[in-house]
Amino acid sequence: MNQTFLYGGHVHANGIRQHYLRYCASDDQLPVLIVVPGITSPAITWEFVAERLGHVFDTYVLDVRGRGLSETGDHLDYGIDTCADDIIAFAEALDLNKYSILGHSMGARFAIRAATRNADGIDKLVLVDPPVSGPGRREYPSKLPWYIDSMKACRHGADIETMRTFCPTWTDEQLRLRAEWLHTCNEKAVIDTFNGFHEDDIHQNLPSLKVPALLMVAGKGGVIQEKDEKEISTLMPSIQIAHVPDAGHMIPWDDYEGFFAALGDFLGKKA
């Protein structure tokens, strides 16, 4: 498969410097897709997915504030509303008038909130295993020390064997990339986001979503259970649900082909 990576870039949007990677195989105008990764996933860690998406979409993968090469620091606001506004402002800064959002985990929660905040350009949403925790709900299954300890190891200088203790099912290539980039994740950003998983109510936003949405559920992730699917379908009857039975929460890492099979042609084309 031919490489689709075009370049990385920076743009000033919503008051900060945002970094992104762009993948697109054609000079013809392809549908625009913005990928918003999870809590400790800089944009580069989605390269293996974006390369394939880039064959059928003009794909932009964001470094969410406090991660990767985007602006960082303890002075920044890492709340869900601010991060949702980052997505909208990013699209506006690059004159992306019509776009879909594919958000994983944290990114899916930001995508849901963005779609309720005067984001007229959003066409469709792909919500990949978003945490369904929130006020009065069960906790997110991952625990904060897992993130803190792995980031600390990488700030010190970690190899793939160290990373394997945190992600035992990942390939050497995936572990090496995580060891290289995890140190760029700001600890306050991760803590604030993790706390937001339990403090922010995204369910309240679902009935007001006006764009088509696909919910992708990891069969082995433990994040979204059958009762959660029923509640989400009640709140948003139009939502489509696809399952990846053999994957954990990091769906494309665990089942690459299963991820794309679940995505199907929801966005108009198959990748």
C-alpha positions as CSV (number, residue, x, y, z in Angstrom):
1,M,0.0,0.0,0.0
2,N,1.4,3.4,-1.0
3,Q,2.3,5.8,1.7
4,T,-0.4,8.6,2.2
5,F,1.5,10.8,4.7
6,L,1.8,14.3,3.4
7,Y,3.2,16.4,6.2
8,G,2.9,17.5,9.8
9,G,2.0,21.1,10.7
10,H,1.0,23.6,13.3
11,V,-1.9,26.0,13.5
12,H,-2.9,28.6,16.1
13,A,-6.5,27.8,17.1
14,N,-8.6,28.4,20.2
15,G,-5.7,30.3,21.7
16,I,-3.1,27.6,21.5
17,R,-0.6,26.0,19.0
18,Q,-2.2,22.8,17.7
19,H,0.0,20.2,15.9
20,Y,-1.4,17.7,13.4
21,L,-0.4,15.1,10.9
22,R,-2.1,15.0,7.4
23,Y,-2.6,11.9,5.3
24,C,-4.1,12.0,1.8
25,A,-3.4,9.9,-1.3
26,S,-5.1,12.1,-3.9
27,D,-4.9,15.6,-5.3
28,D,-8.6,15.3,-5.9
29,Q,-10.9,16.6,-3.1
30,L,-11.5,13.8,-0.7
31,P,-14.0,13.9,2.3
32,V,-12.3,15.4,5.3
33,L,-11.8,13.3,8.4
34,I,-10.4,14.6,11.7
35,V,-9.0,11.9,14.0
36,V,-8.9,12.7,17.8
37,P,-6.9,10.2,19.7
38,G,-7.2,9.0,23.3
39,I,-5.9,10.1,26.7
40,T,-2.2,9.2,26.2
41,S,-2.0,8.8,22.4
42,P,-0.1,11.4,20.5
43,A,-1.0,11.8,16.9
44,I,2.0,9.7,15.6
45,T,0.7,6.6,17.4
46,W,-2.3,6.6,15.0
47,E,-0.1,6.6,12.0
48,F,-0.7,3.0,11.1
49,V,-4.4,3.7,11.0
50,A,-4.2,7.1,9.3
51,E,-2.0,5.7,6.5
52,R,-4.9,3.5,5.4
53,L,-7.6,6.1,6.1
54,G,-5.6,8.5,3.9
55,H,-6.4,6.5,0.8
56,V,-10.1,7.5,0.9
57,F,-10.2,10.5,3.2
58,D,-8.3,13.7,3.6
59,T,-7.2,12.7,7.1
60,Y,-6.0,15.0,9.9
61,V,-4.8,13.5,13.1
62,L,-4.6,15.9,16.0
63,D,-2.2,16.1,18.9
64,V,-4.7,17.0,21.6
65,R,-3.5,19.8,23.8
66,G,-1.0,18.6,26.3
67,R,0.1,15.7,24.1
68,G,2.6,15.2,21.3
69,L,3.8,18.4,19.7
70,S,0.8,20.6,20.5
71,E,1.0,23.3,23.2
72,T,1.4,22.0,26.7
73,G,1.9,23.1,30.3
74,D,0.2,23.1,33.6
75,H,-1.3,26.5,32.9
76,L,-3.6,25.2,30.2
77,D,-7.3,24.3,30.6
78,Y,-7.8,20.6,29.8
79,G,-11.5,20.5,30.4
80,I,-13.9,18.8,27.9
81,D,-15.5,22.0,26.7
82,T,-12.2,23.6,25.9
83,C,-10.8,20.5,24.2
84,A,-14.1,20.2,22.2
85,D,-13.7,23.8,21.1
86,D,-10.1,23.0,20.0
87,I,-11.5,20.6,17.4
88,I,-13.9,23.2,16.1
89,A,-11.3,26.0,16.0
90,F,-8.8,23.7,14.3
91,A,-11.2,23.0,11.5
92,E,-12.1,26.7,11.2
93,A,-8.4,27.7,11.1
94,L,-7.7,25.3,8.2
95,D,-11.0,26.3,6.4
96,L,-12.4,22.7,6.7
97,N,-16.0,23.6,6.1
98,K,-17.4,20.0,6.2
99,Y,-15.7,17.2,8.0
100,S,-16.3,14.0,10.0
101,I,-14.7,13.2,13.4
102,L,-13.3,9.9,14.4
103,G,-12.6,10.0,18.1
104,H,-11.1,7.2,20.2
105,S,-11.9,7.0,23.9
106,M,-11.2,10.5,25.3
107,G,-11.4,11.8,21.7
108,A,-14.9,10.3,21.3
109,R,-16.1,12.2,24.3
110,F,-14.6,15.4,23.0
111,A,-16.3,14.7,19.6
112,I,-19.7,14.3,21.2
113,R,-19.3,17.6,23.1
114,A,-18.0,19.4,20.0
115,A,-21.1,18.4,18.0
116,T,-23.2,20.3,20.6
117,R,-21.2,23.5,20.5
118,N,-22.1,25.3,17.3
119,A,-20.0,23.0,15.1
120,D,-21.9,23.4,11.9
121,G,-19.2,21.8,9.8
122,I,-19.5,18.3,11.4
123,D,-20.9,15.8,9.0
124,K,-20.7,12.5,10.9
125,L,-19.2,11.1,14.1
126,V,-17.4,7.8,14.7
127,L,-17.2,7.1,18.5
128,V,-14.6,4.5,19.2
129,D,-15.2,2.9,22.6
130,P,-15.8,6.1,24.6
131,P,-15.7,5.9,28.4
132,V,-19.3,5.9,29.6
133,S,-18.4,6.8,33.1
134,G,-19.7,10.0,34.6
135,P,-21.6,11.4,37.6
136,G,-23.4,8.6,39.4
137,R,-22.1,6.0,37.0
138,R,-19.6,3.1,37.4
139,E,-15.9,4.0,37.2
140,Y,-13.9,3.8,34.0
141,P,-12.1,0.4,34.2
142,S,-8.6,1.7,33.7
143,K,-7.0,3.2,36.8
144,L,-5.1,6.5,37.0
145,P,-1.8,5.0,38.4
146,W,-1.4,2.9,35.2
147,Y,-1.1,6.2,33.2
148,I,1.0,8.0,35.7
149,D,3.5,5.2,36.2
150,S,3.9,4.5,32.5
151,M,4.5,8.3,31.8
152,K,7.0,8.5,34.6
153,A,8.9,5.6,33.2
154,C,9.0,7.2,29.8
155,R,10.1,10.6,31.2
156,H,13.0,8.7,32.8
157,G,13.8,6.9,29.6
158,A,12.0,3.6,29.0
159,D,12.6,0.8,26.5
160,I,10.0,-1.5,24.9
161,E,10.4,-4.1,27.6
162,T,9.4,-1.6,30.2
163,M,6.4,-0.7,28.1
164,R,5.5,-4.3,27.7
165,T,4.8,-4.5,31.4
166,F,2.0,-2.0,30.8
167,C,0.8,-3.2,27.4
168,P,1.7,-6.9,27.2
169,T,-0.3,-7.7,24.0
170,W,1.2,-5.0,21.8
171,T,3.8,-5.5,19.1
172,D,7.4,-4.4,19.5
173,E,6.8,-1.7,16.9
174,Q,3.8,-0.3,18.9
175,L,5.7,-0.5,22.2
176,R,8.7,1.2,20.7
177,L,6.6,4.1,19.5
178,R,4.8,4.4,22.8
179,A,8.2,4.4,24.6
180,E,9.4,7.2,22.3
181,W,6.3,9.5,22.6
182,L,4.6,8.9,25.9
183,H,6.8,11.4,27.7
184,T,5.2,14.2,25.7
185,C,1.9,13.7,27.6
186,N,1.5,16.3,30.3
187,E,0.7,14.7,33.6
188,K,-1.9,17.4,34.6
189,A,-3.6,17.0,31.2
190,V,-3.9,13.3,31.8
191,I,-5.1,13.7,35.4
192,D,-7.7,16.3,34.4
193,T,-8.9,14.2,31.5
194,F,-9.2,11.1,33.7
195,N,-11.1,13.0,36.4
196,G,-13.3,14.4,33.6
197,F,-14.2,10.8,32.7
198,H,-16.0,10.7,36.1
199,E,-17.2,14.3,36.4
200,D,-18.5,15.1,32.9
201,D,-21.8,13.9,31.7
202,I,-21.7,13.1,28.0
203,H,-25.0,11.2,28.1
204,Q,-26.9,14.5,28.4
205,N,-25.5,15.5,25.0
206,L,-26.6,12.4,23.0
207,P,-30.3,13.4,22.5
208,S,-29.3,16.7,21.0
209,L,-26.8,15.2,18.4
210,K,-28.2,16.0,14.9
211,V,-25.5,14.2,12.8
212,P,-25.3,10.5,12.0
213,A,-23.1,8.6,14.5
214,L,-21.5,5.2,14.7
215,L,-20.6,3.7,18.1
216,M,-17.8,1.2,17.9
217,V,-17.6,-1.2,20.8
218,A,-14.6,-3.3,21.9
219,G,-15.8,-6.8,22.8
220,K,-13.0,-7.3,25.4
221,G,-12.5,-3.8,26.6
222,G,-15.0,-3.7,29.4
223,V,-15.6,0.0,28.8
224,I,-19.0,-0.3,27.1
225,Q,-21.4,-3.1,28.3
226,E,-24.7,-4.3,26.8
227,K,-26.7,-2.2,29.2
228,D,-24.7,0.9,28.1
229,E,-25.5,0.2,24.5
230,K,-29.2,0.0,25.3
231,E,-29.1,3.3,27.2
232,I,-27.2,5.0,24.4
233,S,-29.7,3.7,21.8
234,T,-32.5,5.0,23.9
235,L,-31.0,8.5,24.2
236,M,-30.1,8.5,20.5
237,P,-32.2,6.0,18.5
238,S,-30.5,6.8,15.2
239,I,-27.0,5.8,16.4
240,Q,-25.5,2.8,14.7
241,I,-23.5,0.3,16.7
242,A,-20.7,-2.0,15.5
243,H,-18.8,-4.5,17.5
244,V,-15.2,-5.7,17.3
245,P,-15.5,-8.9,19.4
246,D,-11.8,-9.8,19.6
247,A,-10.5,-6.3,20.5
248,G,-9.8,-4.6,23.8
249,H,-10.2,-0.9,24.3
250,M,-7.3,-0.1,21.9
251,I,-9.3,-1.5,19.1
252,P,-7.1,-1.0,16.0
253,W,-4.0,-2.1,18.0
254,D,-5.8,-5.4,19.0
255,D,-7.7,-6.1,15.8
256,Y,-6.7,-3.9,12.9
257,E,-8.9,-5.5,10.2
258,G,-11.7,-5.8,12.7
259,F,-11.5,-2.0,13.3
260,F,-11.9,-1.3,9.6
261,A,-14.6,-3.9,9.2
262,A,-16.6,-2.2,11.9
263,L,-16.1,1.2,10.3
264,G,-17.3,-0.2,7.0
265,D,-18.7,2.5,4.7
266,F,-20.3,4.5,7.4
267,L,-18.3,7.6,6.4
268,G,-19.3,7.0,2.7
269,K,-16.3,5.0,1.6
270,K,-14.5,1.8,2.8
271,A,-10.9,2.3,3.9
